[in-house]
């Protein structure tokens, strides 16, 4: 399917950009470390926090890269399935569409509840849940 190929290419591009950003972050950390050593500077709490933030950002980018790998794997499985059994693939897409719509409706309902509006106009007070 052409659209899935386009999505996969876009996801690959996003991964490549994220890998480049991780590389820049690593280079930045090395330059900061070299500067501090060269100038015999000590790391205070603020600098230590900033260095930890950079590490956290890199970890989050890596997590996103892993998630994209999982999505691409499932796209490839679906594409293979589609080629081998188009009817089953269409049925699977319809089921996925229904599940995504149900999830979206549930998320909208939770948002409405958080805003003090109840989609079902019930008198009950429900706990606040975040999506």
BELNOR-V499550 format. One record per backbone hydrogen bond with DSSP energy under -0.5 kcal/mol. CO is the residue of the C=O (numbers start at 0). NH is the residue of the N-H. If there is no record, write none. Layout:
CO/NH ; CO/NH
This chain:
0/4 ; 1/5 ; 2/6 ; 3/7 ; 4/8 ; 5/9 ; 6/10 ; 7/11 ; 8/12 ; 9/13 ; 10/14 ; 11/15 ; 12/16 ; 13/17 ; 14/18 ; 15/19 ; 16/20 ; 17/21 ; 18/22 ; 19/23 ; 20/24 ; 21/25 ; 22/26 ; 23/27 ; 24/28 ; 25/29 ; 26/30 ; 27/31 ; 28/32 ; 29/33 ; 30/34 ; 31/35 ; 32/36 ; 33/37 ; 34/38 ; 35/40 ; 36/39 ; 41/43 ; 43/47 ; 44/48 ; 45/49 ; 46/50 ; 47/51 ; 48/52 ; 49/53 ; 50/54 ; 51/55 ; 52/56 ; 53/57 ; 54/58 ; 55/59 ; 56/60 ; 57/61 ; 58/62 ; 59/63 ; 60/64 ; 61/65 ; 62/66 ; 63/67 ; 64/68 ; 65/69 ; 66/70 ; 67/71 ; 68/72 ; 69/73 ; 70/74 ; 71/75 ; 72/76 ; 73/77 ; 74/78 ; 75/79 ; 76/80 ; 77/81 ; 78/82 ; 79/83 ; 80/84 ; 84/88 ; 85/89 ; 86/90 ; 87/91 ; 88/92 ; 89/93 ; 90/94 ; 91/95 ; 92/96 ; 93/97 ; 94/98 ; 95/99 ; 96/100 ; 97/101 ; 98/102 ; 99/103 ; 100/104 ; 101/105 ; 102/106 ; 103/107 ; 104/108 ; 105/109 ; 106/110 ; 107/111 ; 108/112 ; 109/113 ; 110/114 ; 111/116 ; 112/115 ; 116/118 ; 117/120 ; 123/125
